[in-house]
């Protein structure tokens, strides 16, 4: 029985999603390994200053003074290492 165009596209979409999910899981594992390797290293002075600066902005209600998403990601990674 021949498959219709919609069925072929649905199967291709499922395969693409499965491939993308596998790539994302692999990237997440790599990031976790990198963070685990850095877990015992102390923060540099610049990193400490960054954490303090962004920490002060985190709960600010003004949209113009809030940190960007990249800064929030970096902050969360450094905050985990801060002891």
KOLGUTI-43958 format. One record per atom (N, C-alpha, C): x, y, z. Coordinates in Angstrom, 3 decimals. Layout:
% KOLGUTI-43958
<atom u="X" v="Y" w="Z"/>
...
% end
This chain:
% KOLGUTI-43958
<atom u="0.845" v="-1.170" w="0.000"/>
<atom u="0.000" v="0.000" w="0.000"/>
<atom u="0.897" v="1.241" w="0.000"/>
<atom u="0.608" v="2.166" w="-0.861"/>
<atom u="1.401" v="3.382" w="-0.988"/>
<atom u="1.027" v="4.358" w="0.123"/>
<atom u="2.035" v="5.069" w="0.588"/>
<atom u="1.814" v="6.056" w="1.641"/>
<atom u="1.502" v="7.406" w="1.004"/>
<atom u="0.599" v="8.134" w="1.625"/>
<atom u="0.240" v="9.454" w="1.132"/>
<atom u="1.283" v="10.482" w="1.546"/>
<atom u="1.207" v="11.651" w="0.956"/>
<atom u="2.166" v="12.723" w="1.235"/>
<atom u="2.114" v="13.142" w="2.699"/>
<atom u="0.907" v="13.243" w="3.267"/>
<atom u="0.779" v="13.640" w="4.666"/>
<atom u="1.427" v="12.622" w="5.595"/>
<atom u="1.246" v="11.349" w="5.300"/>
<atom u="1.830" v="10.303" w="6.137"/>
<atom u="3.359" v="10.330" w="6.036"/>
<atom u="3.875" v="10.549" w="4.849"/>
<atom u="5.325" v="10.641" w="4.672"/>
<atom u="5.885" v="11.840" w="5.439"/>
<atom u="5.188" v="12.967" w="5.365"/>
<atom u="5.636" v="14.164" w="6.081"/>
<atom u="5.563" v="13.959" w="7.593"/>
<atom u="4.536" v="13.282" w="8.066"/>
<atom u="4.395" v="13.020" w="9.504"/>
<atom u="5.521" v="12.118" w="10.001"/>
<atom u="5.843" v="11.096" w="9.223"/>
<atom u="6.937" v="10.199" w="9.596"/>
<atom u="8.273" v="10.930" w="9.582"/>
<atom u="8.493" v="11.780" w="8.597"/>
<atom u="9.730" v="12.560" w="8.521"/>
<atom u="9.820" v="13.531" w="9.692"/>
<atom u="8.689" v="14.115" w="10.080"/>
<atom u="8.664" v="15.044" w="11.211"/>
<atom u="9.003" v="14.314" w="12.506"/>
<atom u="8.464" v="13.117" w="12.690"/>
<atom u="8.772" v="12.323" w="13.884"/>
<atom u="10.252" v="11.974" w="13.944"/>
<atom u="10.817" v="11.587" w="12.798"/>
<atom u="12.238" v="11.249" w="12.743"/>
<atom u="13.099" v="12.474" w="13.040"/>
<atom u="12.704" v="13.637" w="12.517"/>
<atom u="13.453" v="14.866" w="12.770"/>
<atom u="13.402" v="15.234" w="14.246"/>
<atom u="12.232" v="15.132" w="14.847"/>
<atom u="12.100" v="15.444" w="16.268"/>
<atom u="12.938" v="14.503" w="17.123"/>
<atom u="12.953" v="13.239" w="16.757"/>
<atom u="13.744" v="12.259" w="17.508"/>
<atom u="15.231" v="12.584" w="17.408"/>
<atom u="15.685" v="12.980" w="16.221"/>
<atom u="17.088" v="13.329" w="16.014"/>
<atom u="17.463" v="14.585" w="16.803"/>
<atom u="16.589" v="15.590" w="16.762"/>
<atom u="16.850" v="16.839" w="17.481"/>
<atom u="16.872" v="16.585" w="18.988"/>
<atom u="15.954" v="15.767" w="19.482"/>
<atom u="15.934" v="15.438" w="20.912"/>
<atom u="17.217" v="14.743" w="21.334"/>
<atom u="17.705" v="13.831" w="20.496"/>
<atom u="18.949" v="13.130" w="20.809"/>
<atom u="20.125" v="14.101" w="20.839"/>
<atom u="20.165" v="15.035" w="19.903"/>
<atom u="21.241" v="16.036" w="19.875"/>
<atom u="21.174" v="16.930" w="21.107"/>
<atom u="19.968" v="17.322" w="21.506"/>
<atom u="19.810" v="18.180" w="22.682"/>
<atom u="20.227" v="17.453" w="23.963"/>
<atom u="19.897" v="16.174" w="24.074"/>
<atom u="20.304" v="15.399" w="25.247"/>
<atom u="21.824" v="15.258" w="25.301"/>
<atom u="22.434" v="15.056" w="24.149"/>
<atom u="23.890" v="14.943" w="24.078"/>
<atom u="24.548" v="16.261" w="24.489"/>
<atom u="24.016" v="17.372" w="24.020"/>
<atom u="24.554" v="18.682" w="24.374"/>
<atom u="24.364" v="18.964" w="25.860"/>
<atom u="23.230" v="18.557" w="26.422"/>
<atom u="22.976" v="18.760" w="27.850"/>
<atom u="23.947" v="17.940" w="28.691"/>
<atom u="24.208" v="16.714" w="28.276"/>
<atom u="25.178" v="15.882" w="28.997"/>
<atom u="26.566" v="16.501" w="28.953"/>
<atom u="26.946" v="17.030" w="27.792"/>
<atom u="28.260" v="17.663" w="27.648"/>
<atom u="28.370" v="18.885" w="28.558"/>
<atom u="27.319" v="19.691" w="28.621"/>
<atom u="27.312" v="20.875" w="29.482"/>
<atom u="27.404" v="20.475" w="30.950"/>
<atom u="26.669" v="19.444" w="31.346"/>
<atom u="26.725" v="18.961" w="32.724"/>
<atom u="28.128" v="18.479" w="33.087"/>
<atom u="28.778" v="17.783" w="32.162"/>
<atom u="30.137" v="17.302" w="32.408"/>
<atom u="31.105" v="18.470" w="32.564"/>
<atom u="30.942" v="19.498" w="31.736"/>
<atom u="31.804" v="20.672" w="31.833"/>
<atom u="31.587" v="21.387" w="33.160"/>
<atom u="30.343" v="21.507" w="33.594"/>
<atom u="30.049" v="22.158" w="34.864"/>
<atom u="30.590" v="21.344" w="36.028"/>
<atom u="30.495" v="20.020" w="35.937"/>
<atom u="31.017" v="19.167" w="36.997"/>
<atom u="32.535" v="19.292" w="37.093"/>
<atom u="33.202" v="19.456" w="35.963"/>
<atom u="34.655" v="19.610" w="35.963"/>
<atom u="35.062" v="20.934" w="36.611"/>
<atom u="34.211" v="21.946" w="36.479"/>
<atom u="34.518" v="23.261" w="37.044"/>
<atom u="34.021" v="23.425" w="38.477"/>
<atom u="33.300" v="22.455" w="38.989"/>
<atom u="32.633" v="22.598" w="40.288"/>
<atom u="33.599" v="22.929" w="41.427"/>
<atom u="34.793" v="22.400" w="41.379"/>
<atom u="35.733" v="22.608" w="42.481"/>
<atom u="36.651" v="23.802" w="42.287"/>
<atom u="36.597" v="24.432" w="41.130"/>
<atom u="37.467" v="25.593" w="40.907"/>
<atom u="36.811" v="26.846" w="41.478"/>
<atom u="37.569" v="27.651" w="42.202"/>
<atom u="36.984" v="28.875" w="42.775"/>
<atom u="36.718" v="29.916" w="41.684"/>
<atom u="35.795" v="30.811" w="41.975"/>
<atom u="35.474" v="31.878" w="41.028"/>
<atom u="36.581" v="32.916" w="41.001"/>
<atom u="36.823" v="33.471" w="39.833"/>
<atom u="37.789" v="34.557" w="39.719"/>
<atom u="37.143" v="35.848" w="40.219"/>
<atom u="37.923" v="36.876" w="40.358"/>
<atom u="37.399" v="38.160" w="40.823"/>
<atom u="36.370" v="38.719" w="39.848"/>
<atom u="36.626" v="38.563" w="38.558"/>
<atom u="35.682" v="39.060" w="37.552"/>
<atom u="34.360" v="38.292" w="37.621"/>
<atom u="34.446" v="36.976" w="37.825"/>
<atom u="33.231" v="36.171" w="37.939"/>
<atom u="32.441" v="36.531" w="39.191"/>
<atom u="33.120" v="36.775" w="40.288"/>
<atom u="32.437" v="37.187" w="41.519"/>
<atom u="31.739" v="38.525" w="41.331"/>
<atom u="32.420" v="39.454" w="40.665"/>
<atom u="31.828" v="40.767" w="40.403"/>
<atom u="30.594" v="40.625" w="39.511"/>
<atom u="30.662" v="39.742" w="38.531"/>
<atom u="29.527" v="39.512" w="37.643"/>
<atom u="28.332" v="38.961" w="38.425"/>
<atom u="28.582" v="37.993" w="39.309"/>
<atom u="27.505" v="37.394" w="40.101"/>
<atom u="26.847" v="38.444" w="40.986"/>
<atom u="27.642" v="39.294" w="41.605"/>
<atom u="27.092" v="40.335" w="42.473"/>
<atom u="26.271" v="41.340" w="41.658"/>
<atom u="26.801" v="41.746" w="40.491"/>
<atom u="26.108" v="42.726" w="39.646"/>
<atom u="24.780" v="42.185" w="39.134"/>
<atom u="24.776" v="40.962" w="38.634"/>
<atom u="23.555" v="40.373" w="38.078"/>
<atom u="22.592" v="39.991" w="39.199"/>
<atom u="23.108" v="39.537" w="40.329"/>
<atom u="22.248" v="39.192" w="41.459"/>
<atom u="21.414" v="40.376" w="41.915"/>
<atom u="21.987" v="41.557" w="41.869"/>
<atom u="21.259" v="42.759" w="42.262"/>
<atom u="20.163" v="43.098" w="41.260"/>
<atom u="20.355" v="42.748" w="40.007"/>
<atom u="19.372" v="43.047" w="38.964"/>
<atom u="18.255" v="42.006" w="38.871"/>
<atom u="18.465" v="40.821" w="39.432"/>
<atom u="17.535" v="39.710" w="39.217"/>
<atom u="16.102" v="40.013" w="39.634"/>
<atom u="15.887" v="40.649" w="40.744"/>
<atom u="14.532" v="40.889" w="41.232"/>
<atom u="14.036" v="42.299" w="40.950"/>
<atom u="14.721" v="42.988" w="40.062"/>
<atom u="14.312" v="44.337" w="39.696"/>
<atom u="13.116" v="44.238" w="38.754"/>
<atom u="12.060" v="44.960" w="39.054"/>
<atom u="10.839" v="44.875" w="38.261"/>
<atom u="10.870" v="45.628" w="36.951"/>
<atom u="11.835" v="46.482" w="36.747"/>
<atom u="11.879" v="47.276" w="35.517"/>
<atom u="12.488" v="46.471" w="34.386"/>
<atom u="11.800" v="46.399" w="33.296"/>
<atom u="12.249" v="45.594" w="32.161"/>
<atom u="13.586" v="46.086" w="31.596"/>
<atom u="13.817" v="47.372" w="31.638"/>
<atom u="15.038" v="47.924" w="31.054"/>
<atom u="16.275" v="47.608" w="31.884"/>
<atom u="16.103" v="47.316" w="33.165"/>
<atom u="17.260" v="47.046" w="34.009"/>
<atom u="17.438" v="45.565" w="34.315"/>
<atom u="16.533" v="44.730" w="33.826"/>
<atom u="16.659" v="43.295" w="34.079"/>
<atom u="17.782" v="42.712" w="33.219"/>
<atom u="18.452" v="41.672" w="33.701"/>
<atom u="19.520" v="41.052" w="32.904"/>
<atom u="18.950" v="40.293" w="31.705"/>
<atom u="19.791" v="40.107" w="30.705"/>
<atom u="19.362" v="39.360" w="29.522"/>
<atom u="19.344" v="37.870" w="29.845"/>
<atom u="18.791" v="37.089" w="28.948"/>
<atom u="18.708" v="35.647" w="29.176"/>
<atom u="20.103" v="35.009" w="29.217"/>
<atom u="21.032" v="35.521" w="28.421"/>
<atom u="22.400" v="34.999" w="28.435"/>
<atom u="23.074" v="35.286" w="29.780"/>
<atom u="22.819" v="36.479" w="30.324"/>
<atom u="23.386" v="36.823" w="31.629"/>
<atom u="22.784" v="35.966" w="32.733"/>
<atom u="21.498" v="35.677" w="32.627"/>
<atom u="20.842" v="34.834" w="33.631"/>
<atom u="21.403" v="33.426" w="33.583"/>
<atom u="21.638" v="32.890" w="32.385"/>
<atom u="22.215" v="31.558" w="32.251"/>
<atom u="23.610" v="31.506" w="32.865"/>
<atom u="24.440" v="32.484" w="32.523"/>
<atom u="25.794" v="32.534" w="33.076"/>
<atom u="25.751" v="32.685" w="34.592"/>
<atom u="24.835" v="33.518" w="35.089"/>
<atom u="24.668" v="33.725" w="36.529"/>
<atom u="24.314" v="32.411" w="37.225"/>
<atom u="23.387" v="31.653" w="36.647"/>
<atom u="22.971" v="30.401" w="37.277"/>
<atom u="24.106" v="29.390" w="37.314"/>
<atom u="24.932" v="29.378" w="36.275"/>
<atom u="26.066" v="28.450" w="36.236"/>
<atom u="27.116" v="28.859" w="37.261"/>
<atom u="27.385" v="30.166" w="37.399"/>
<atom u="28.382" v="30.637" w="38.362"/>
<atom u="27.857" v="30.520" w="39.785"/>
<atom u="26.572" v="30.753" w="39.978"/>
<atom u="25.972" v="30.686" w="41.322"/>
<atom u="26.100" v="29.265" w="41.874"/>
<atom u="25.997" v="28.268" w="41.014"/>
<atom u="26.139" v="26.881" w="41.443"/>
<atom u="27.547" v="26.596" w="41.957"/>
<atom u="28.535" v="27.303" w="41.403"/>
<atom u="29.926" v="27.101" w="41.816"/>
<atom u="30.311" v="27.939" w="43.026"/>
<atom u="29.508" v="28.942" w="43.338"/>
<atom u="29.835" v="29.848" w="44.432"/>
<atom u="29.614" v="29.161" w="45.790"/>
<atom u="30.611" v="29.235" w="46.654"/>
<atom u="30.493" v="28.590" w="47.966"/>
<atom u="30.981" v="29.517" w="49.051"/>
% end
